[in-house]
Amino acid sequence: MKKVIIATRESQLALWQAYHIKDRLESLFSNIEVVINKMTSKGDQILDKPLALIGGKGHFTKELEDAMLEGRANLAVHSLKDVPSFIPEGLKLAAVTKREDQSDLFLSHKYDSFDNLPKGAVVGTTSLRRRMQLLKRRPDLVVKDLRGNVNTRLRKLKDGQYDAIILAYIGLERLNLIKDIPYTQKLDFMIPPMGQAALGIEILDNDPFLAEVADALNDKNTFIATKVERDFVSKIGAGCSAPVAVNAKIVGNKIEVVALIGLVDGSKILEEKLIDSIDSYENLGKKLADKMIEQGAIELLKEAEKSAFKEHRPERL
């Protein structure tokens, strides 16, 4: 019997994801033993600063990737949105699971909908992408940083530190936490981030057995759509301090992708959309990036990086 060691973060949601993949693999393969190797990432340890100021989402994957490269694991399960477009040498993003509901979810103990928030209401989110889109629609709101695991964030909402917070629907659904919130609303106007609501399966490269295991988990359409999204982010050069939203979906034999880039306060935004044959997906993300670069996306990204989280940065004398 062969052993597969899954590297995972220790957060409640990450463990749900790892055990979900464990169960799937054990149902698909009768000849493997799946072991979970739990570890804490830097992103989980530093909770007093926005992710953009500690190096971004790569801090949720680095420890897991190191474990694979050092022989302590041979497969990692990630929320795909947390996986940088650059994959270290010796590793491979080999599969992407079927995408589920990508919605951003409004949660409140006081107000029944986003549009019914009063002027000056305090909304919690750490996501620059969400901050940009919220303030584009409601510049009268006060958007404040929100860190911690899911339960910590929900406790802060219940304690009255925020009038509302915005979280990913799928994580709350998987942990069965939505029922405890008096008012919730899916925000249909929000464009999600690269890879939202799909799991990325990263493996040691050049290992035929691991490649077979990963392939059994792969959803072809989700893999194609998320590759378009990741290609866009890679080509545009969007760092962790850039408010960027991008979403690709397959409709019949077509694939369409929409992207949004702008300033954190929503005051300046570029939005573009492309539709092409699914056979042309390999270059679609890069084509969209090139189109937005021609319109000044690189300059806008630089401006966004300078303005992001100014309140957290000490002034230079």
N, C-alpha and C positions, 0 to 999 in steps of 0.2 A: 504493500500500500504506500502510495506517495503522499508526502506531506506538503501542504501549502500554508505558509505563514503569512497572515494578513496584518500589515501595519496599519494602525488607526489611532487617531486622537482619542482622548478619554472623555470628551464632551458627550453629553447624553445623546445628541443627534448623531454624532460621528459613530458612536457605538451602535445605535440603531442601524445605521447604514452598513457597518461592518458585519453585524450578525445577519442582516438581510442577505448580504452577498454570501456569507457562510452557508446559510440555509439553501440558497439557490444552487451553489456549487455541490453541496452534498446530495441534493436531489438530482442533479445532472450527471454526476460522476460517482460510481459505486466504488472506485478504487483509490479515492483520495481521503486524507484526513486534513481538516481545516483547523488551524490554530490561530487565535487572535493575540496579537502583540500590541498592548496598549501603551501609549506614550503621550507626553504633554508637549505641545509645540510652543514656540516662543510667542506666537499670536495668542495662545491661551493664557500665558503667564503675565503679559503686560496688558493691564486693563485700564490704566489711567491715562492712556494716550490714544488718539485716533490711529487706525491701522496705517493710514497714509504717512504718518510720522515715524513709524517703526519699521518701515520697509515694505508695507503692503501685504497682500494676501500670500506671498511666497512663504511667509513665516508660519502658515498653517500646513505647509507641505514639506519644508526642508528636512525636519527631523525624520519624517517618514521615508523620504528619499535617501537620507544618510543611512537609515537602518537597512534598506535594501542593498545599497552599495557596500555596506560592511558585513553583509551576510546574516543579519538578524531577522530578515523578512525577505520574501520574494515577490510580494504583491501588496499594493496599497489601494485603499478605497478612499476617494476624495469626493467632496462636493465639487463638481466640475468648475463651478464659478470661482473656486479658490485656487485653481491650478493655473499658474502663469503660462504664457504662451511658449516660454523657453523650457525645454525638458533637458535635464543634465545628461551628459554622455554616459552610456551604459544602461539608460532607462528608456522606456517607451510608453507613451499613452496608447495602450493597445485596444481599449474598448470603451464605449460609452453606453450606459444603460438607457432604456426607453425613457424619454422625457415625460414628466408629469406636469401638473398645473404650475405655471410660472408666475402666477399672480403675486403682486405685493399686496399685503393685507393691512388695512387700517384697523387699529384696536383702541378702544376707549372705554372708560368707566363712566364718562360724563356725557358724551355727545354721540348721537346715533349715526352720523355720517361725516365724511371729510368736508363736504360743502357746508355743513352746519356748524363747523368750528367757528367760534367768534374771532373777531379781529384781535391779533396779538396772542392767540392760543399757542402754547408751547408743545411742539411736536418733536419726538425723539427719533433719531436715526444716526448711525455712523456713516452710512453710505453717501458718498459724494454724488453718485448717480441719482439717488432718491432726493437728496437735498435740492439738486438742480431742478428736478421736475416738479417737486412740491412748490418751490418758490416761483417757478415759471407760472404755475396756475394760481397760487395764492401768495403774492409777495408780502402780504400783511402778516403772515405767520412768523413766529420765532422758532427756528429749527435748531435744536441743541443736540450735542453729541450723546450717544447712547452705547455704552460698552457692557460687557459681561455676558454670561451664558444666557440661554433663553429664559430660564426661570428667574434669573436676576433681573433681566429686563422687564419681565412681566410684574415682578414685585415692585420695581420702581414706578411702574405705571399705576399699580394698585395703591401705592403709598402717596400718590398725588404729585410726584415730581414732574410728571408730564400730563398734559391734557389728552394726548394721544401718542401712540408710537406706531411705526411702520416696520413690519417684519415680513419675511417670506412666508407665504401661505403653506407651502409644502412641508417646511420643517415643523410648524405647529400642528399640521394635520397628522404627520407621522408620529408625533409625540402625544396626540390626543389632548391638546391644550386649548383648542379654540372654544370648547364648551364652557370654559371658566370665565370668559370675557363677555361682559354685558352687550357691547356693541362692536360688531366687526363688519367690514366692507371690503370687497375686492376692488382695487383701484385700476379700472380698465384703461385709464389714460396713461398709465406708467409703462414705459418700454423697459423690459428686464435687462439684466446684465448678461454678458457672455456666459453660456453654459448653465444658466439657471435651471433648477429642477431636474438635473441629470447627474448621474454618478460617473466619475472618471475612474477607470481601472488602469493603474500604472504598474508595469512589470519590469523585471530585469530583461534587457534586450538579448536577442540571440539565444533564447531558450525555447525550443519547439514545444515542450510540454506546457509551459506557462502561456505561450501564444495560443495553444489549443484551448486552455482553460478560459482565457480572456475572451476568445472569439465566441464561446458559448454564451457569454453575457452581453455581447454587443447587439445593439439595435441599429440597423443600417441607416435608416432615415435620420435618427437622432445624431448618429456619428457624422453624417453629411452636413446636417444643419449646423451643428456645433463647430465643425471644422471651418465653415464659412465665417462664423462669428469669431473664432480664434485667429483665423487668417487676417480678418479686418483689424483686430486689436494689435496683432503683431506688426502689420504693415504701417498702421497709423502711428505706432510708437507710443501708445497710450500707457503712461505710468500709473502708479497707484494714487497719485494726487490729481488725476484727471477725471472729471465727471463724464463718463462715457456709458451709453446704453446701446446695445446692438442685439437684434433678434432675427433669426432666419427660420423660415418654416416652409415646408413642402406642401404644395397644393396641386394635386393631380401630377402632371409631368413637369410642373414648374416649381422653381424655388424662388422665394422672395425674401429680401433682407432689408431691414430698416435700421438706421443708426442715428444717434443723437449725441452731439458733442457740444459742450458749452461751459459757461462760468458757473461756479458754485451757487451764486445768488439767482441764477436763471435769467439774468439780464441780457445775455448774448448767447444765442444758440444756433447751431447748424444742424439741419435735419435732412437726410436723403434716403431714397429708397430705390432699389434695383430689382427687377424681375427677369429671370432668364430660364432657359431649359435646364432641367436637373442634370443633364449630361455636361453642362458647363460649370458645375459647382466648384470645380478645382480652382478657378480663378475669380469667382464671384466676389469673395470677401476683399481680395486685393483690388479689384476693379472699383468697388465702392469706396475703399480707402483712397485710391488715386483721385476719384471724383471729388471727394471732400478735401483732399490736400490742395487741389486746384482752387478751391474756394476759401483757402486760408485756415484749414484745420490745424496745421502745425503751429502757426502763430497763436491760434486760439488756445491750444493745449498748453503752450508756454505761459500764456496769460493766466490760465486756470490754475496752473501749478503754483504760480506766485501768490495767488489770492487764497488758495485753499487753506483753511484752518489757521488764518493769520493770528487769531486770538491765542493759539497755543504756542506761538513762536516768540522767543524773546526779541525785543528790538535791539538792533546793533547801534552802538554809540558812535 
